[in-house]
Amino acid sequence: MAKQRKQLDAVKALNAVFNPRSVAVIGASADPKSVGFGVLKSLAEGCVFDSPYCKPFLGKVYAVNPNHAEILGIKCVASVKQVESPIDVAVLCIPARIVLQVARECGEKGVKALIVITAGFSEIGGEGAKLQQALLDLCGEFGMRMIGPNCLGVVRTSHNLNASFALSVPPAGGVAFISQSGALADSAIDWGIQERYAFSFLASIGNSADLDAADFVEWAGNDDETKVITLYLEGLARGRKFMEVARRVSKKKPILVIKAGKSNAGTAAAGSHTGSLAGDFKVFRGAMKQCGVFLVESIEELFDLAKTLAEQPRAKANSIGIVTNSGGPAVLAADYCDEFGVNLAKLDEKTIALLDASGVMHPAYSRKNPLDLVGDALPPRYRAGIFTLLEQEYISGLIVIQVVTTMTDSKANAQIILEARKKFPDKPILAVFMGGKFSAEGVKLLLKHGVPEFNDPRKAVQSMAALCGVL
């Protein structure tokens, strides 16, 4: 038996995971439909299915498979112990029955961390739970740390690291996503590519036998690239530790959580999915509130809010303006402001005089907040409304609503918003370009330059509430 070694600190272990010099894929496969092939290709080429963000891992990649001479041009070895150079991370894509044997070889090799993709552990109970405990004990014997088992793997965008069998990689940005569901992490990547959700890293933590949500939150709290931390959780085995970490980290960075397993049926499903202890949701909600964590109701909310918090400055005061070319969405937005506790600033006489003096306002414009420019508003009227409101000290943020009419110039209106963002970098600006085909050019321009755009006023107001600190 190997000599007992001091366990590697969780933060140091995750430093090795997210910034590795070398990764070994144990169970690398030539079968394109296998996990072992997917992980190897993701490392060697950046992803399985091409996207504009795929780039090969810059460190060393080793393939471990005794039945092949090479796969994807990478020489295979029969055992990780045959690799002559040090290995930081080993990704295990092998049957559960041989995981202990292979993990011991990794320990003897001096591997710092394992990513165990393999399923068949505590999530199935009985012998699976015993096998997971034996694996955890073995990792402790060698001082190794472990992600998983029963996980998708990890993606670190800025380091070209795709140590997973996710289909692709998203754009690099400031949002970390930590998920107890591998499939959900995979879907987040797909959304990221389509909607320009930009991530600092994604981690599928599976059963969390060793490194768990608290460890990843703590690491993300010290990561310069991460601006917002998001989590999908089914349960927490170490709830007290998570609360202690979240209380510290939430003072520096927003933490957003979507919790599954609220109902009796959901709790049962969570237990069979990752072996999580889902617990009572009312207790969970109270605990999260105590430690400064935002709870959200849907995946869409999770990423909408995260994107906004990562890309926009915080409002200096809860006092915002709304500019629109349609009264209906303006009324809805005002209702949502009341719902979420967002204060609509009252336009003073000086502001109204400036709008009147612009020479471009319609005689019937609203002269109050929300500022209704009327349906025939051309870009010059939008410019006057947007810039005049943002110039006022008592307005700390702005929501710009556009409804498509025959006069609407979506691209020009988007350009005005980008100019305003440049001139007023300390004030958050959110856009609601309602419609589809005829708003697409403007929406594309906004997203390209990091201005959150929503197809519904409610989403924009909820995001503004987060920026105003009242969500």
N, C-alpha and C positions, 0 to 999 in steps of 0.2 A: 504494500500500500504506500502511496506517495506521502511524503511528509506534509503535515498540515501547513498551509500557507495563509498569510494574512489576506483577507478579501480585499479586492481592489475597490476603492471608494467609488460610489455610484457616479458621481460627476466625472471622475477620471475615466471610468469605464465608458461613459457616453462620449467623452472627448475622443476616445479611441474608436468608438462606433461611427461617429459622424465625421471624423477626420482621419480615417485610416490610411496607412501607407500600403497595406496589403490586405487582400480579402481572399479567402479560400472558399470555393463552392464544393461542398461535400455531397455527392450525389448528383454531380453535373451529368447531364444526359444529352444524347444526340437526338432524342425524340422531341420534335417541335411542340408536341402536345403535353409535355411533362413540365413540372415545376422546376426541376433541375436544369432544364434547357432555358426556361424563361429567366431564371435568376442569372445564369451565366451570360446569356445574351444581353440582359439589362446592364450588367457590369461592363461587358466587353464593348457594347455598341451604344449604350445609353438607354435603350428601351427595346421592347419587342415590336411594338407598332410605332412607326415613325411619327414624330411631332417636331415642330421647330425648335423645341427645347432639349432634344436628345443629344447628349455628348458622351463619349466614352469616358469611363473612370480613368483618372490619370495615374493611379497607383498600380501596383502589381496585382494581377488576378491569377489565381491558381485553380485548376480543375482537378478534382479528386474522383476518380472512377477507375477501378481495376480492370474494367472490361474494354476500355478504349485507349488508343494511343494518343489521340487528340480530338478535341471538339471545338468547332468554330475557330480553328487555327491555334488553339491553346493546348499545349502538351499536357496530357493527363498523368497523374501519379496514382499509385494504388492506395496510398495512405497519406494523411496529412503529415505524418512524421517523416516522409521522404522529401518534403520540401526543405531545401537547404537554408533558405532565408527565414527570418522571423515572420510570424503571421499575427496581425492585430485582431482580425475578426474572421470567424468561420461561420458560414451559412449552411445549416444542415437541412438537406432536402432528401431525407432517407426514411425508410419505414421505421415506425416507432420501436419495433423489436430490436433494432441494432443501434438505437440512439445512445444508450449507455456506453456501449463498447466504443463508439466513435467519439463521444464526448470525453472519455478517458484518454484516448489518443490525443485529442486536442489539448487536454490538460497537461499531458506529458510533453507536448510540443511547446507549451508556454503561451498558447493563445489567450488573449486578454478577454475576449467576449464572444459568446455564441449568439447567433440568431437562429432559433429553432423554428423552422417553418412547419415541421411535422405536426400533425394532429394525432389524437388518440390518447390524450392525457386526462387531466382532471375534468375536462368538459364531458367525458363519458362516465365519470365516476368509477367506483370499484377499483379494478386493477389499473385503470388509467391514472387514477389519483395516486396510487402507490408508486407507479412508475415515475410520475412527475416528482414526487418527493425524493425518490432515489436519485433522479437527475439533479435536483437542487442540492442534495447532499454531496453529490460527486463534484459539482461546480465549486461548492464551498471547500472541498478537500484540496482543490488546486488553485483556489483564489480567483477563479474565473467568474464573470458575471454573465447573465443570460437574459435575452429578450425572447418572450414567448413562454412555452411552446404554443403551437396553433396560431401562427400569425402570418401576415403577408410579407413583413420585412420593413426596411426603412429607406427613405429617400432624402438626400441632402442636396438641394438644388444647386447651391453655389459651388459645391465641391464635385459636381458631376457624379455623385454617388447614388446609384439606383441598386441597392442591395435588396431587391424584392422581385416578386413575379407580377408586379403591377404592369398594366398594359403599356404605360407610357410615363412621361414626367411632365409636370406643370411648369409654368413660368416661375422664375425666382422672385421672391418678394419677402414681406415681413410677417406672414401668418404661419404659425406652427399648428399642425393638426396631429393630435394624439388620440388614437382610436382603439377601442376594444374590439372593433369589427374591421377585419381586413377588407371585406368587400366594400364597406363604406369609404375606406381610405382610397380604394381603387376608383370608386365613383367620384370622389372629390378631385382626383387627378383629372378625370375626364371633364368635369365641370370647369376646373381651372383652365384647361386648354381652350374651351369654348367661350367661357365668360371672363377670362383673364383674372381669375382668382390666383393670386401669386403667393407662393409658399416659401418659407425659409427651410422647413423640413416637414415630412410626414412620417409618423411612426405608428405601425400596427403592433400593439403590445399583447394581443392574444390573451392567454390565461394569466399573464403577469406573475408567473411563479416566483420570479426574482425581481428584476427591475420593473417597477410599476409606474402608474400615472404620476405619483408624487415625485419620483426620481426624474421623470421627463420634464415635469413642470419646473422643478428646481434648476435643471440644466438650461431649459429655455429662458428662465429668468435671468441668467447670466450670459445669454447668447446675444451678441451685438446685432445679429441679423434679424432676430425675432422681435417684432413690435407688439404682437397680439398672440395670445395662446388660446387655442380652441381644443375642446375635448368632446369625444363621444364616449359616455360611460354607461355601463350596465350595472356596475356595483363596485364597491371599494372594500377590499379585505382589510386594508389599513387606513380606515377613515380618519383617525386622529392624526396620523402622520400627514395625510393629504391636507387636512385643515391647517396644520402648522405651516406647511410649505406654502399653501395658497395664500394664507394671511400675509406672509412676508412678500411673496412675489407680486400679489395684486396691488401692492402699494407702488410698484414700479411699472407694471404692465397689466393691461386688461386681461382677464381670464374669462372665457365664455364656455359654458357647458351645456350640452344637450344630454338629458338623462333618459335612458330607456329603462323599461321595467317599472313603470309607475303603477300599473294595474296588477291584479293577481295573475292574469294571463301573461302579462309582460314579464313579471318577476320569474315565473316558471320558465319562460322562453330564454331569459337571460342565463338562468342556471344551466340549461342544456347547451347554450351556445359557447360560453367561455368559462363556465363553472363559477361565475361571479355571484357574490352575495349581494343581491339587489337591495334588500332592506326596505324600510318604510319611507315612502317618498316625502311625506310631510316633514319627517325628521331630516332627511337629506336636504330639502329646500331650506329649512331653517339653518342648517349647518353651513350651507353655501353662502347664505346671506351674511352670516356672522364673519366669514373670512373674505368678503368682498368679491365673491364670484357671481357673475351674471348667469342666470339660467334662461335658456331660450326654448321655444316650443317646436322649432322645426330646423331641419338642416339648412333650408334656404335662409332663415333668420340668422343662423349661426355664421354663415359665410358672408351674408350681406353686412352684418354688424362688424365682423372681423375686418372685412375689406375697408369699410369706412374708417374704423379706428386706426387701421394701419396707414391709411393714405391721407387722412385729413387732420388738421390741427384741432385741439380741443377748443371749444367756445370759451371765451373769457367770462361770459355771463350768460344766464338763461334768458336771452332776449333776442329773438330771431325775426327775420323778415321773409316773406314769400312773394315772389314775382310770378305772375301767370298771365296767360292770354285767354283764360276760360274761367267763368265764375263757378261752374259746377265742381271741378277739382279743387278750387280754392276753398269752397265751403267744406268739402270733405277734409281737406288738409287742416282747416281750422278745428274741425271736430276731433281729428286725430291729435292735434296739439293739446287739446283739453284732456283727451284720454291719457296721453303719455306725460303730461305735466310740463309741456314745452310752452314757454311764454311768448306770445306774439306781441312784439313791440308796438306801441301806439305811435303812429307817425305824427311828428310835431309840425307846427305851422311852417317852420323854416324848410323842412323836407318837402312839404307839399308845394311851397313856393318855388323851390328848385325844380321840381318836376314840371310845374306849370311853365316855368321859364325855359325849359328845354326846347320848346317849339315842336315837339314830335308827339305829344300826348293826344289821345282821342278826347273830344269834349266829354265823353261819358266815362272816362277812366275812373277807378273807384275812389281815389284820394284817401285811401286807408289801407291798412295791412290786414289780409293779403292785398297786394297791389295788383288789381286786375287791369291789364293793359288793353283789354278788349280783343276780340277774335281776329281783327285784321292787322294785328301788330306785326310790323316788319322789324328787321334787325336793329335799326336805329332806335326804335322805341324800347326794345329789350335792353339795349346798351344803356339808355338813359335811366331806365328803372333799376337795373342791376347795379350800376356804378353809383347812382345817387344814394341808394339804400346802404350800400357797403361803406360809403364815405362817412356815414353817421356813426359817431362813437357809441351811441346807445343800441346799435344793432351789431350783434356779435357773430351772426352766421346767417346764411341765406339758402333757401330752397327755391330753385327755378323750375317752374312747371311749363311745359310746352305741349299744347294740343295741336295736332296737324290740321291746318286749313289750306285753302289754295294759295294764301299769301305767305305761308310759313316757309322759312329758309332754315332747315334744321342744321345744316353744316355751319352756316354763318352764326346762328345762335350759339352753337357749341364753341365756336372760335371766340365769341365774346366772353363766354364763361371762362375759357382758358386764359384770356387776357386779364379778366378780373381776378382770377386765382393768383396770377403773377403779381398784380398790383397790391393785392390784399392777402399776403401769405399767412397771416395770423388768424384769418377768419375762415371757418369751414364753409364750403359751397357744395351743395348736393343738387343733382339734376333729376327731374322726372320728365322724360321725353315719352309721352304716351303715344301709342300707336305701334306700327310694325315697319313695314316696307319703307314708308315715307319719312320715318325718323331714323332709319338705320345708319345713314351716313354720319349724322351728328352723334349718335350713340357710339359708333366706332371710334370717332375722334376723341370723345370724352374718355372712354375706357383706355385708349392708347396712352393718354397722358395722365392717368391716375385720378380722374374725377369720378366718384361713384355715381352711377346712373340707375334709376329704378323705374319700373313700368307701372308703379302704383304709388300714389301719395302716402299711403299708410307706411310703407316700407321706409320711405325717405324720412318721415317724421319720427319713426321709431329710431332710425339711425341718428338723427339729430338729437334725440333725447339722450342717447348714449354719449354723444359729443358734449352735450350740456351737463352731463353728470347726473341726470334725473331719471334714468331708466331703472 
